[in-house]
């Protein structure tokens, strides 16, 4: 039996992107067991994968506010003790940053990561004993799948190769959505994931309202989650105009996963919860304004990416804020969303009609 430690601390999307590599590894090496170092705020996610034994929370985001006090704290000593509780055959830095590379040095085991030309921060590569070349032109999920295959010495999945065959098998996240289903299935609903980190990545509120009205006409409720006071306020403004919109209470990641698992479909901006949607296999339409989905977009089956720039040549509509989303109107979104709702009707999920 081999025990491998993964270092992939954040963000939510990056953590979720790592899961398919574990599925590959477990299939190729049935005796392998993983432990995982991850930011405390995302500690729920790795435990959902059956190949993960222990999740070791780390609090770099909190600790770096007072690094000197942290180094002498009981919390820091407990974290180091957790790292040294087991013997590891290998430590894989799946993040490729100086902060993650530094964590690998706290463990007495061989270290593996991207080489200098492949890693996100080039200095991080100096921390690894085993370094691997992986194209930066691959999607983030495929980069990690390829890194794991090389580090653990099993064949690189066809879909991870730069010029792999069109019928190559897509990576799978290894999460069972049924674990999040409640005893009472939800009636037909669409979840709006409206919160994101940058103002120019927000889909216009007036567009959300118009989309909700059109969904109500088709018999769908809209459910909205939020993670900050600003997101809650935005959700309430949208809901104030449309009676069929439900603003849910604040939920942890497990709770949000339960909401997503019981959705017919999801509409999301460029956000970590969009990646969670993909990991659960829920049909979704993701909306991109200033960003592009090619290397980091929602990865999985039944995931549609709509880029505002693809509609910029159409006749002008009245400007909205942020202006980048002006051409990506609710009508365009609904056209794709209806296709996803048809797919949702054909699958087994937690939703009742």
C-alpha positions in Angstrom: 0.0 0.0 0.0 1.3 3.4 -0.9 0.3 6.6 1.0 0.7 9.9 -0.9 0.3 13.4 0.4 -1.3 16.0 -1.9 -0.7 19.7 -1.3 -3.4 21.7 -3.0 -4.6 24.4 -0.6 -6.9 26.7 -2.6 -8.9 28.1 -4.3 -12.2 26.1 -4.4 -12.0 25.7 -8.2 -8.3 24.5 -8.0 -9.2 22.0 -5.3 -12.0 20.6 -7.3 -9.9 20.5 -10.5 -7.6 18.0 -8.6 -10.2 15.3 -8.0 -10.2 13.7 -11.5 -6.5 12.9 -11.0 -7.3 11.0 -7.9 -9.9 8.9 -9.8 -7.2 8.1 -12.4 -4.6 7.2 -9.8 -7.0 4.9 -7.8 -8.0 3.1 -11.0 -4.3 2.6 -12.1 -3.0 1.9 -8.5 -5.8 0.3 -6.4 -3.6 0.1 -3.3 -2.9 3.9 -3.2 -4.2 6.1 -0.4 -4.2 9.9 -0.4 -4.0 12.4 2.4 -4.6 16.1 1.4 -3.4 19.4 2.8 -6.0 22.0 2.0 -7.1 25.4 3.2 -9.5 25.1 6.2 -12.3 26.8 4.3 -12.3 24.0 1.6 -11.6 21.0 3.9 -15.0 19.5 3.2 -14.3 18.9 -0.5 -11.4 16.4 -0.6 -13.2 14.1 1.9 -15.9 13.5 -0.7 -13.5 11.5 -2.9 -13.3 7.8 -1.8 -9.5 7.7 -2.4 -8.8 10.3 0.3 -8.1 9.0 3.8 -7.2 12.1 5.8 -7.8 15.8 5.2 -5.3 18.0 6.9 -6.6 21.6 7.1 -4.1 24.5 6.8 -4.7 28.2 7.4 -2.2 30.0 5.3 -4.6 32.8 4.4 -5.2 33.4 8.1 -1.6 32.7 9.4 0.2 35.0 7.0 -1.5 38.0 8.6 0.9 37.4 11.6 3.4 34.8 10.5 5.8 35.2 13.4 3.1 34.6 16.0 1.9 31.6 14.0 5.3 29.9 14.0 5.3 29.6 17.8 1.6 28.8 18.2 0.0 25.5 19.4 -2.0 25.5 16.2 1.1 25.4 14.1 2.7 22.6 16.1 -0.5 20.6 15.8 -0.4 21.1 12.0 3.2 19.9 11.8 2.3 16.9 13.9 -0.5 16.0 11.5 1.9 16.1 8.6 4.3 13.7 10.4 1.7 11.3 11.7 2.2 9.0 8.8 5.0 7.9 6.6 4.5 9.1 3.0 6.0 7.5 -0.1 5.6 10.7 -2.0 4.4 14.3 -1.7 2.8 15.9 -4.7 2.5 19.6 -5.0 -0.5 20.0 -7.3 -0.5 23.8 -7.0 2.9 24.9 -8.1 3.2 28.0 -5.9 5.9 29.0 -3.5 3.5 28.6 -0.5 2.6 25.1 -1.5 6.1 24.1 -2.4 7.3 25.3 1.0 4.7 23.1 2.7 6.2 20.0 0.9 9.5 20.6 2.7 7.8 20.1 6.1 7.4 16.4 5.3 10.2 13.8 5.3 9.4 12.2 1.9 10.3 12.6 -1.7 8.6 15.6 -3.4 7.1 15.9 -6.9 5.8 18.8 -8.9 5.9 20.6 -12.2 9.3 21.6 -13.7 10.5 25.2 -14.0 8.8 25.7 -17.4 5.5 24.1 -16.3 5.0 25.4 -12.8 2.9 28.5 -12.0 5.7 30.2 -10.0 9.1 29.1 -11.4 11.0 29.3 -8.0 8.6 26.6 -6.6 10.3 24.0 -8.8 13.5 24.2 -6.8 11.7 22.6 -3.9 10.9 19.3 -5.7 13.1 16.3 -6.1 11.1 14.9 -9.0 10.0 17.5 -11.7 7.7 16.9 -14.6 7.0 18.7 -17.8 3.3 19.4 -18.5 2.0 21.7 -21.2 0.5 25.0 -20.0 -1.9 24.8 -23.0 -4.0 22.1 -21.3 -7.0 22.7 -19.2 -6.2 22.8 -15.5 -7.8 19.5 -14.9 -5.8 17.8 -17.6 -2.6 19.3 -16.3 -3.1 17.8 -12.9 -4.1 14.5 -14.4 -0.9 14.4 -16.4 1.2 15.4 -13.4 -0.2 12.6 -11.2 0.3 10.0 -14.0 4.0 10.9 -14.4 4.6 11.2 -10.6 3.0 7.9 -9.8 4.2 6.1 -13.0 1.0 5.0 -14.7 0.0 5.8 -18.4 -1.0 9.3 -19.0 -4.8 9.4 -19.8 -5.4 10.0 -23.5 -7.5 13.1 -22.8 -4.6 14.6 -21.0 -2.4 14.7 -24.1 -2.1 17.9 -26.1 -3.2 16.2 -29.3 -5.3 13.3 -27.8 -8.0 11.6 -29.8 -11.4 13.3 -30.0 -13.1 10.3 -28.4 -10.7 10.3 -25.4 -12.4 9.7 -22.0 -12.9 12.8 -19.9 -11.7 12.8 -16.3 -14.3 12.1 -13.6 -14.5 13.7 -10.2 -15.3 10.6 -8.2 -18.1 12.3 -6.2 -21.5 10.7 -5.8 -24.2 13.4 -6.0 -26.7 11.1 -4.3 -24.9 11.7 -1.0 -26.2 15.3 -1.0 -29.9 14.4 -1.8 -32.4 15.1 0.9 -35.2 12.7 1.8 -37.7 15.2 0.3 -36.8 15.9 -3.4 -37.1 19.5 -4.5 -39.6 20.5 -7.2 -38.4 21.8 -10.5 -35.8 24.5 -10.0 -32.8 26.3 -11.4 -30.0 27.6 -9.2 -28.4 31.0 -10.0 -24.7 31.2 -8.9 -24.3 35.0 -9.1 -21.4 35.6 -6.8 -17.8 36.0 -7.9 -14.6 37.8 -6.9 -14.5 40.6 -9.4 -17.1 43.3 -10.2 -16.7 42.9 -14.0 -17.4 39.1 -13.7 -20.9 39.7 -12.3 -23.7 39.1 -14.7 -26.0 42.2 -14.7 -28.8 42.1 -12.1 -31.4 43.2 -14.6 -30.5 40.2 -16.8 -30.8 37.8 -13.8 -34.3 39.3 -13.1 -35.4 38.9 -16.7 -34.0 35.3 -16.9 -35.9 34.4 -13.6 -39.2 35.8 -15.1 -38.8 33.6 -18.2 -38.0 30.6 -16.1 -41.1 31.2 -13.9 -43.2 31.2 -17.1 -41.8 27.8 -17.8 -42.7 26.4 -14.4 -39.2 26.7 -12.7 -38.4 28.2 -9.4 -35.1 30.0 -9.0 -32.9 29.4 -5.9 -30.0 31.6 -5.0 -27.1 31.0 -2.6 -24.7 33.6 -1.2 -21.5 33.7 0.8 -21.1 37.4 1.8 -23.2 40.3 2.8 -22.7 41.9 -0.6 -23.9 38.7 -2.3 -26.9 38.4 0.0 -27.8 42.0 -0.8 -27.6 41.3 -4.6 -29.7 38.2 -4.3 -32.4 40.1 -2.4 -32.4 42.8 -5.0 -33.0 40.2 -7.7 -35.6 38.4 -5.7 -37.5 41.6 -4.9 -38.5 41.9 -8.6 -39.5 38.2 -9.1 -41.7 36.4 -6.5 -40.5 32.9 -7.7 -36.9 33.6 -6.6 -35.9 32.1 -3.3 -32.9 33.5 -1.4 -31.6 30.7 0.7 -30.0 31.1 4.1 -26.2 31.1 4.3 -24.8 27.6 3.8 -21.5 25.9 4.1 -20.0 24.1 1.1 -21.8 20.8 2.0 -25.1 22.7 2.2 -24.5 24.4 -1.2 -23.6 21.0 -2.7 -27.0 19.8 -1.5 -28.8 22.7 -3.2 -26.9 22.1 -6.5 -27.5 18.3 -6.4 -31.2 19.0 -6.2 -31.3 21.5 -9.2 -32.5 20.7 -12.7 -29.8 23.0 -14.0 -27.6 25.8 -12.9 -26.6 29.2 -14.4 -23.3 30.4 -13.1 -20.8 33.2 -13.5 -17.0 32.5 -13.4 -16.9 31.2 -9.8 -15.7 28.3 -7.7 -19.2 27.1 -7.2 -19.5 26.7 -10.9 -16.7 24.1 -10.7 -18.6 22.4 -7.8 -21.6 22.2 -10.1 -19.6 20.4 -12.8 -18.1 18.0 -10.2 -21.6 17.0 -9.2 -22.6 16.4 -12.9 -25.4 19.0 -12.9 -26.2 20.5 -16.3 -25.1 24.1 -16.3 -24.6 27.2 -18.4 -21.5 29.3 -17.3 -21.3 32.9 -18.3 -17.9 34.6 -19.1 -17.4 38.2 -19.6 -13.8 39.5 -19.1 -12.4 35.9 -18.7 -12.2 32.9 -21.0 -13.0 29.3 -20.2 -10.5 27.5 -22.3 -8.0 26.6 -19.6 -10.0 27.0 -16.4 -13.7 26.8 -17.4 -16.2 24.4 -15.8 -15.0 20.9 -16.8 -17.3 18.0 -17.3 -20.3 16.6 -19.1 -23.2 18.9 -19.9 -21.3 22.1 -19.2 -22.0 25.0 -21.6 -19.7 28.0 -21.7 -21.1 31.3 -23.1 -18.6 34.1 -23.7 -20.0 37.6 -24.0 -17.4 38.4 -26.7 -19.0 35.8 -29.0 -22.1 37.9 -29.2 -20.5 41.3 -29.6 -21.1 41.4 -33.4 -24.9 41.2 -32.9 -27.1 44.3 -33.1 -26.5 46.6 -30.1 -28.8 46.4 -27.1 -29.1 48.9 -24.3 -26.0 49.0 -22.2 -26.0 47.3 -18.8 -23.4 47.1 -16.0 -20.9 45.6 -16.3 -21.0 46.6 -19.9 -18.9 43.6 -21.1 -22.0 41.4 -20.6 -24.3 43.7 -22.6 -24.5 41.4 -25.7 -25.0 38.2 -23.7 -28.7 38.8 -23.1 -31.1 36.5 -21.1 -32.6 35.4 -24.4 -29.2 33.9 -25.5 -28.7 32.3 -22.0 -32.2 30.8 -22.0 -31.7 29.3 -25.4 -28.8 27.2 -24.1 -30.4 26.7 -20.7 -33.5 25.1 -22.2 -31.2 22.5 -23.9 -29.7 21.8 -20.5 -33.1 21.4 -18.9 -34.0 18.8 -21.5 -30.8 16.9 -20.6 -31.7 17.2 -16.9 -35.1 15.6 -17.6 -33.3 12.5 -18.9 -31.1 11.8 -15.9 -31.6 10.4 -12.5 -31.2 13.1 -9.8 -32.7 14.5 -6.6 -35.4 16.5 -8.3 -39.1 15.6 -8.6 -41.4 17.0 -11.2 
